[in-house]
Amino acid sequence: MPLELSAFIEADLDAIAAFIAEDNPRRAVTFIRDIRTKFRAIQQGPLIYQLRTDIGEDARMATVGNYAILFHIAGSAVRIERVVYAGRDLPGVFDVSSEP
């Protein structure tokens, strides 16, 4: 399946990297690499990840550390919508109509 990234993804990753880099710049680089590796794992088997209808009708979620990767299957592609802190209130974050 092709992988699509929403317009939010780069800003989400930049914010995560900046936050982690405050304490550990090297870990910021490796953590973003871990998230991008998880993107590829999601692409290879999106259906193994939990369906989260509380977040969005067809939303799925994967985690990397304390962060949630929110995605769905859009036609024949896997579309990653957001990467956010998993401890936040996730319903509403997956609103794909609020594309920047």
Secondary structure, DSSP 8 states (H G I E B T S, - for coil): --EEE-TTHHHHHHHHHHHHHTT-HHHHHHHHHHHHHHHHHHHH-GGGSEE-TTT-TT-EEEEETTEEEEEEEETTEEEEEEEEETTS--TTTT-GGG--
